[in-house]
Amino acid sequence: MNRQDRKAAISAWKERRSAAGIYALRSATTGAVWVGAAPDVRTIRNRILFTLRHGSHRARDLQAAWAGDGEAGLGFEVLEVMDPGEETPAPYVVTDWLKARAAHWRAVLKAHPL
């Protein structure tokens, strides 16, 4: 990759828009569900897997499910993504939307919070 291509790739990465949304983790063996919200759902899966692999996830019940099932026993799915429209919404709008939608999905799925 030459210098100009690298600059273009870096610029494109910096200008990308985040995709705020709601996600769920499901245990294949127990059927337990955990629902969380993230300002960018494209990156949250890696963060969760990293903390689970290192035994440092703050949700002890999820960490216990990971210890029993491993990565293959936990499914990850994006439940809902915020449509920002033409303009990037203000941070407080995104935060309020994430809280409301996460509460909705937790109630619908009878899920544990993350």
ROSE-4610 file (N, C-alpha, C; in Angstrom, 1 decimal, always signed):
// ROSE-4610
residu = [M/M/M/N/N/N/R/R/R/Q/Q/Q/D/D/D/R/R/R/K/K/K/A/A/A/A/A/A/I/I/I/S/S/S/A/A/A/W/W/W/K/K/K/E/E/E/R/R/R/R/R/R/S/S/S/A/A/A/A/A/A/G/G/G/I/I/I/Y/Y/Y/A/A/A/L/L/L/R/R/R/S/S/S/A/A/A/T/T/T/T/T/T/G/G/G/A/A/A/V/V/V/W/W/W/V/V/V/G/G/G/A/A/A/A/A/A/P/P/P/D/D/D/V/V/V/R/R/R/T/T/T/I/I/I/R/R/R/N/N/N/R/R/R/I/I/I/L/L/L/F/F/F/T/T/T/L/L/L/R/R/R/H/H/H/G/G/G/S/S/S/H/H/H/R/R/R/A/A/A/R/R/R/D/D/D/L/L/L/Q/Q/Q/A/A/A/A/A/A/W/W/W/A/A/A/G/G/G/D/D/D/G/G/G/E/E/E/A/A/A/G/G/G/L/L/L/G/G/G/F/F/F/E/E/E/V/V/V/L/L/L/E/E/E/V/V/V/M/M/M/D/D/D/P/P/P/G/G/G/E/E/E/E/E/E/T/T/T/P/P/P/A/A/A/P/P/P/Y/Y/Y/V/V/V/V/V/V/T/T/T/D/D/D/W/W/W/L/L/L/K/K/K/A/A/A/R/R/R/A/A/A/A/A/A/H/H/H/W/W/W/R/R/R/A/A/A/V/V/V/L/L/L/K/K/K/A/A/A/H/H/H/P/P/P/L/L/L]
num = [1/1/1/2/2/2/3/3/3/4/4/4/5/5/5/6/6/6/7/7/7/8/8/8/9/9/9/10/10/10/11/11/11/12/12/12/13/13/13/14/14/14/15/15/15/16/16/16/17/17/17/18/18/18/19/19/19/20/20/20/21/21/21/22/22/22/23/23/23/24/24/24/25/25/25/26/26/26/27/27/27/28/28/28/29/29/29/30/30/30/31/31/31/32/32/32/33/33/33/34/34/34/35/35/35/36/36/36/37/37/37/38/38/38/39/39/39/40/40/40/41/41/41/42/42/42/43/43/43/44/44/44/45/45/45/46/46/46/47/47/47/48/48/48/49/49/49/50/50/50/51/51/51/52/52/52/53/53/53/54/54/54/55/55/55/56/56/56/57/57/57/58/58/58/59/59/59/60/60/60/61/61/61/62/62/62/63/63/63/64/64/64/65/65/65/66/66/66/67/67/67/68/68/68/69/69/69/70/70/70/71/71/71/72/72/72/73/73/73/74/74/74/75/75/75/76/76/76/77/77/77/78/78/78/79/79/79/80/80/80/81/81/81/82/82/82/83/83/83/84/84/84/85/85/85/86/86/86/87/87/87/88/88/88/89/89/89/90/90/90/91/91/91/92/92/92/93/93/93/94/94/94/95/95/95/96/96/96/97/97/97/98/98/98/99/99/99/100/100/100/101/101/101/102/102/102/103/103/103/104/104/104/105/105/105/106/106/106/107/107/107/108/108/108/109/109/109/110/110/110/111/111/111/112/112/112/113/113/113/114/114/114]
x = [+0.9/+0.0/+0.9/+0.7/+1.5/+1.0/+1.7/+1.4/+0.1/-0.3/-1.5/-2.7/-2.6/-3.7/-3.9/-2.8/-2.9/-3.6/-3.2/-3.9/-5.4/-5.8/-7.2/-7.9/-7.3/-7.9/-8.1/-7.1/-7.2/-8.3/-8.4/-9.4/-10.8/-10.9/-12.2/-12.6/-11.7/-12.0/-12.4/-11.7/-12.1/-13.4/-13.8/-15.1/-16.3/-16.1/-17.2/-18.1/-19.4/-20.3/-20.5/-20.7/-21.0/-22.4/-22.7/-24.0/-24.5/-25.1/-25.6/-26.7/-26.7/-27.7/-27.8/-28.7/-29.0/-28.6/-27.9/-27.5/-27.9/-27.8/-28.2/-27.1/-26.9/-26.1/-27.0/-26.9/-27.8/-26.9/-27.3/-26.6/-27.3/-26.6/-27.2/-27.7/-27.0/-27.3/-28.4/-28.3/-29.3/-30.5/-30.3/-31.3/-31.3/-30.4/-30.3/-30.0/-30.5/-30.3/-29.8/-28.8/-28.3/-28.5/-29.0/-29.2/-28.4/-27.7/-26.9/-27.1/-26.6/-26.6/-25.2/-24.9/-23.6/-23.6/-22.7/-22.7/-22.3/-21.6/-21.2/-21.3/-22.4/-22.6/-21.6/-21.0/-20.0/-18.7/-18.5/-17.3/-17.5/-18.7/-19.0/-18.7/-18.9/-18.7/-17.3/-16.3/-14.9/-14.6/-15.2/-14.9/-15.4/-16.6/-17.2/-16.4/-16.1/-15.3/-13.9/-13.3/-12.0/-12.1/-13.1/-13.3/-13.7/-14.5/-14.8/-13.6/-12.8/-11.6/-10.7/-10.6/-9.7/-10.3/-11.6/-12.3/-12.6/-12.7/-12.9/-14.2/-15.2/-16.4/-17.2/-17.8/-18.5/-19.8/-20.4/-21.6/-21.2/-21.2/-20.7/-21.5/-22.8/-23.6/-23.2/-22.9/-22.4/-21.1/-20.2/-18.9/-19.0/-19.9/-20.1/-20.6/-21.5/-22.0/-20.9/-20.0/-18.9/-18.0/-17.7/-16.9/-17.4/-18.8/-19.4/-19.5/-19.9/-20.2/-19.1/-18.2/-17.2/-17.8/-17.0/-17.4/-18.5/-18.4/-19.4/-20.8/-20.8/-22.1/-22.8/-22.2/-22.8/-23.0/-24.3/-24.6/-24.7/-24.3/-24.3/-25.2/-26.2/-27.0/-27.3/-27.4/-27.8/-29.3/-29.9/-31.4/-32.0/-31.3/-31.8/-30.7/-30.7/-29.7/-30.4/-29.9/-30.5/-30.3/-31.4/-31.2/-31.0/-29.7/-29.4/-29.9/-30.4/-30.9/-29.7/-29.9/-28.9/-27.8/-28.1/-27.2/-26.9/-25.7/-25.4/-26.1/-26.9/-27.7/-26.8/-27.3/-26.6/-26.3/-25.2/-24.9/-26.0/-26.7/-27.7/-28.9/-29.2/-30.3/-30.0/-28.7/-28.3/-28.4/-27.9/-27.9/-29.3/-30.2/-31.6/-32.3/-32.0/-32.5/-32.0/-30.7/-30.1/-30.7/-30.9/-31.5/-32.9/-33.7/-35.1/-35.3/-34.5/-34.6/-34.0/-33.0/-32.4/-33.4/-34.1/-35.1/-36.3/-36.7/-37.7/-37.3/-36.2/-35.7/-35.5/-35.1/-34.9/-36.3/-37.3/-38.6/-39.2/-39.0/-39.6/-38.9/-37.6/-36.9/-36.7/-37.1/-36.9/-35.4/-34.6/-33.2/-32.5/-31.2/-30.4/-29.7/-29.5/-28.8/-27.3/-26.7/-25.2/-24.7]
y = [-1.2/+0.0/+1.2/+2.1/+3.3/+4.4/+5.4/+6.5/+7.1/+7.4/+8.0/+7.1/+5.8/+4.9/+4.8/+4.8/+4.7/+5.9/+7.1/+8.3/+8.3/+7.8/+7.7/+6.7/+5.6/+4.6/+5.2/+5.9/+6.5/+7.5/+8.3/+9.4/+8.8/+7.7/+7.0/+6.4/+5.9/+5.3/+6.4/+7.5/+8.6/+9.2/+9.2/+9.8/+8.8/+7.6/+6.6/+7.0/+6.7/+7.0/+5.7/+6.0/+4.9/+4.4/+3.2/+2.6/+2.2/+3.1/+2.8/+1.8/+0.9/-0.2/-1.0/-2.0/-2.9/-4.3/-5.1/-6.4/-7.4/-8.7/-9.7/-10.9/-11.5/-12.7/-13.8/-14.9/-16.1/-17.3/-17.9/-19.2/-20.3/-21.1/-22.3/-23.3/-23.5/-24.6/-24.2/-23.0/-22.7/-21.8/-21.2/-20.4/-19.0/-18.7/-17.3/-16.3/-15.1/-14.0/-12.8/-12.1/-10.8/-9.8/-8.6/-7.6/-6.3/-5.7/-4.5/-3.5/-2.3/-1.2/-0.8/-0.3/+0.2/+1.3/+2.3/+3.4/+3.0/+1.8/+1.3/-0.2/-0.8/-2.3/-3.1/-2.4/-3.1/-3.5/-2.8/-3.1/-3.8/-3.9/-4.3/-5.8/-6.6/-8.1/-8.4/-7.7/-8.0/-7.6/-6.5/-6.0/-7.1/-7.6/-8.6/-9.8/-10.3/-11.6/-11.4/-10.3/-10.0/-10.1/-9.5/-9.5/-10.9/-11.6/-13.0/-13.9/-13.8/-14.6/-14.4/-13.2/-12.9/-13.0/-13.5/-13.7/-12.4/-11.3/-10.0/-9.3/-10.1/-9.4/-9.1/-7.9/-7.5/-8.2/-8.8/-9.6/-11.1/-11.3/-12.6/-13.8/-13.7/-14.8/-15.0/-14.0/-14.2/-14.9/-14.4/-15.0/-16.5/-16.8/-18.2/-19.1/-18.5/-19.2/-19.4/-18.4/-18.5/-19.6/-19.7/-20.8/-22.2/-22.3/-23.6/-23.9/-22.9/-23.1/-22.8/-21.8/-21.4/-20.5/-20.1/-19.1/-19.7/-21.0/-21.7/-21.7/-21.7/-21.8/-20.5/-19.4/-18.0/-17.4/-17.1/-16.5/-15.0/-14.2/-12.8/-12.3/-11.4/-10.9/-9.4/-8.7/-7.3/-7.2/-6.7/-6.6/-5.4/-4.3/-3.0/-2.0/-1.3/-0.2/+1.1/+2.1/+3.4/+4.0/+4.6/+5.2/+6.7/+7.2/+8.5/+9.6/+9.2/+10.1/+10.8/+11.9/+12.7/+13.2/+13.7/+14.3/+13.3/+13.5/+12.7/+13.3/+12.5/+13.0/+13.4/+14.3/+14.7/+13.5/+13.5/+12.4/+12.1/+13.1/+12.8/+12.1/+12.4/+11.8/+10.3/+10.0/+8.6/+7.9/+8.5/+7.8/+7.5/+8.5/+8.3/+7.2/+7.2/+6.1/+4.8/+4.7/+3.4/+2.9/+3.7/+3.3/+2.8/+3.6/+3.2/+1.9/+1.7/+0.5/-0.7/-0.5/-1.6/-2.1/-1.2/-1.6/-2.3/-1.8/-2.5/-3.9/-4.1/-5.5/-6.4/-5.8/-6.7/-7.2/-6.3/-6.7/-7.8/-7.5/-8.5/-9.8/-9.9/-11.1/-11.7/-11.0/-11.4/-11.6/-10.6/-10.8/-10.1/-10.6/-9.9/-8.7/-7.7/-6.5/-6.7/-6.0/-6.0/-4.6]
z = [+0.0/+0.0/+0.0/-1.0/-1.0/-0.1/+0.0/+1.0/+0.8/-0.5/-0.8/-0.5/-0.8/-0.5/+1.0/+1.8/+3.2/+3.8/+3.3/+3.7/+3.4/+2.2/+1.9/+2.8/+3.1/+4.0/+5.4/+5.9/+7.2/+7.2/+6.2/+6.1/+6.1/+5.3/+5.2/+6.5/+7.3/+8.6/+9.6/+9.5/+10.5/+10.2/+8.9/+8.6/+8.6/+8.9/+9.0/+10.2/+10.0/+11.0/+11.9/+13.2/+14.1/+13.9/+14.3/+14.2/+15.6/+16.3/+17.6/+17.6/+18.5/+18.5/+19.7/+19.6/+20.7/+20.2/+21.1/+20.7/+21.8/+21.5/+22.4/+22.3/+23.5/+23.6/+24.1/+23.4/+23.9/+24.2/+25.3/+25.6/+25.0/+24.2/+23.5/+24.5/+25.6/+26.5/+27.5/+28.1/+29.1/+28.5/+27.4/+26.8/+27.4/+28.3/+28.9/+27.8/+28.0/+27.1/+27.9/+27.3/+27.8/+26.7/+27.1/+26.2/+26.6/+25.6/+25.9/+24.8/+25.1/+24.1/+23.9/+22.7/+22.3/+21.4/+21.5/+20.6/+19.2/+19.1/+17.8/+17.9/+17.4/+17.5/+16.6/+15.7/+14.8/+15.6/+16.7/+17.5/+18.8/+19.3/+20.6/+20.8/+19.7/+19.8/+20.2/+19.6/+19.9/+21.3/+21.8/+23.2/+24.2/+23.9/+24.8/+24.8/+23.6/+23.6/+24.2/+24.1/+24.7/+26.3/+26.8/+28.3/+28.8/+28.0/+28.4/+28.3/+27.3/+27.2/+28.3/+28.8/+29.9/+31.3/+31.3/+32.6/+33.4/+32.7/+33.3/+33.0/+32.4/+32.1/+33.4/+33.4/+34.7/+35.0/+34.0/+34.2/+34.6/+35.9/+36.4/+35.8/+35.6/+35.1/+33.6/+32.8/+31.5/+31.5/+32.4/+32.5/+32.8/+33.7/+34.1/+32.9/+32.1/+30.9/+29.9/+29.8/+28.9/+29.4/+30.7/+31.2/+30.9/+30.9/+30.7/+29.2/+28.4/+27.0/+26.0/+26.4/+25.5/+24.4/+23.5/+22.4/+21.5/+21.3/+20.4/+21.0/+22.3/+23.0/+23.2/+22.9/+23.0/+21.6/+21.3/+20.0/+20.2/+19.2/+19.2/+18.1/+18.4/+17.3/+17.6/+16.5/+16.6/+16.5/+17.5/+17.5/+16.8/+16.9/+16.4/+16.2/+15.1/+14.9/+14.7/+15.3/+15.2/+13.8/+13.3/+12.0/+12.2/+12.0/+12.4/+11.4/+10.2/+9.3/+8.6/+8.1/+7.3/+8.2/+9.4/+10.3/+11.5/+12.0/+13.2/+14.4/+15.1/+16.2/+17.4/+18.2/+19.4/+20.3/+21.1/+21.9/+22.9/+23.5/+24.5/+23.8/+22.5/+21.8/+21.6/+21.3/+21.1/+22.4/+23.5/+24.8/+25.3/+25.1/+25.5/+24.7/+23.4/+22.5/+22.9/+23.2/+23.6/+24.9/+25.9/+27.2/+27.0/+26.2/+26.0/+25.2/+24.2/+23.4/+24.1/+24.9/+25.6/+26.6/+27.3/+28.3/+27.6/+26.4/+25.7/+25.3/+24.8/+24.4/+25.6/+26.7/+27.9/+28.3/+28.3/+28.7/+27.7/+26.4/+25.4/+25.5/+25.7/+25.7/+27.1/+28.1/+29.5/+29.7/+29.4/+29.4/+30.5/+30.8/+31.8/+31.2/+32.0/+31.4/+31.3/+30.4/+30.3/+30.5]
